[in-house]
Amino acid sequence: MQWWFVGAAALAGSCIAIQAAANSALRDTLESPWYAAFLSITGTMVCALLFLGCTRPTLPTGDMLRTTAWWNWIGGPLGAAFVLSGTLLVPRLGTATFLAAVVAGQLACSLAIDHFGLMNITQHSISPGRLLGALLVFTGVLAVKYL
């Protein structure tokens, strides 16, 4: 079953590559990274609202909203920063180099989150194998960019 999840994650990664290229093209069409990011995020919000309208999940209580940790609220702004960075950087780097660097940054941050068990994530210590994997990813970024 784990391989199915890995495949689903790879498919999600494909969506991110297509999103980055589409947002870059939208930036060129609109001649504005700001409006391209805004409209991309607006599309995300419309999809989320449609999903909520179709599934009608139970609303969270006020107490749930008040007691959540501060870092539970940073996903939206970080997603917006990612979308905007793609509209600004994909035209300069290309989709492959941009996403290779994104993956390297994600991996470095993820290793720290896992190692220290931050944000209520189950702790997974850094091991020689994990460090080797990260080094291979960083080497891959260099290969994508310069070879």
Buried (B, 14 or more C-beta within 10 A) or exposed (E): EEEEEEEEEEEEEEEBBEBBBBBBBBBEEBEBBEBBBBBBBEBBEEEEEEEEEEEEEEEEEEEEEEEEEEEEEEEEEEEBEBBBBBBBBBBEBBBBBBBBBBBBEEBEEBBEBBBEEEEEEEEBEEEEEBEEEBEEBBEEBEEBBEE
